[in-house]
Amino acid sequence: MPNERSLDGIPAGWPIPDEPALAKAREATLTALEDAELAGRRLGHYYDPTGKFAGATFRTVRPNDPGQITAADLFAVTLLSVRLRPAAARRVLHDEQHREAIRRRLAAVPENADLAGADTVTLDDASMLYEDVKQALGSPRSAKSDPWVTASKLCARKRPSLLPVRDTKVRELLGILPGSDHRHDWVIHRELMRDNEIHRLLNDATARATTRKGTRVDIQDPSLRVLDVVLWTHAINLGQR
């Protein structure tokens, strides 16, 4: 089981995952990390600057203004297989009401906040940021343009140490049911990031990250983002023996 602790620091009114849900997510994460060599190869493949995956570019493509969403951010999320509708892009970039709401929310969420240690105020502000971004994106016409997916990835680009990407395959791997509240998902990821054994294994895998040609990859992404990559590459069996 996770380290002995209660689910402290969660804002009042947030949905709390039960113990079986937390245990299932932890078990899936430990399984993804148990073979450090394989996890390292997967990380190296994903972060290979000559490869076909987004790698560090999702976070590093410039400009990345912490105080607003720009066209560079919309481009960055397309690297994670998001298809953004033109009307949604126009609302996010040019509708002053939506832009101002998002700017206010970003100003309230510290740029260096991390999910494991965030206080209740930061978590609540982050949740309102997500909701405002989702509202600006509007209602989808197909599952491929679902605004919760795009909103999660945009918010993760803006606050990568605080907000998980919430990829569909990762959520399935962790046993998170479709349609779950984003706050429920964040609590699960928060507990994973506060687990000492997961941190140890994640650091080990990161240190072993190498490309298929054996070149060492220096990963500078925050741990939350690296964990997401480990889980996603495990879910799709990337680099499986």
Number of C-alpha atoms within 10 A of each C-alpha: 10 16 10 7 8 7 12 8 14 18 14 9 7 13 16 17 17 9 11 10 16 21 18 16 23 23 15 18 23 17 12 23 26 16 13 19 17 21 29 26 26 29 29 29 24 25 25 24 15 10 13 11 16 18 23 17 14 22 22 13 12 13 12 17 11 16 17 19 22 18 14 14 22 20 15 22 24 16 15 16 12 18 15 19 13 10 12 20 17 13 18 27 17 12 13 11 11 18 20 13 16 23 16 15 22 23 14 17 24 17 15 11 18 21 24 18 14 19 15 14 14 19 24 19 18 24 19 18 23 25 18 20 26 22 17 24 25 19 13 14 10 8 8 13 18 18 23 23 19 26 23 22 27 25 24 22 25 22 23 24 20 30 26 23 24 21 19 13 16 23 20 15 19 22 17 21 12 9 7 11 13 17 21 15 19 22 22 21 24 22 20 24 20 16 16 12 16 20 16 11 19 26 17 18 26 25 18 21 27 25 21 14 9 10 11 16 21 14 17 12 18 14 19 24 20 23 26 19 21 25 25 21 22 24 17 12 12 17 17 11 5
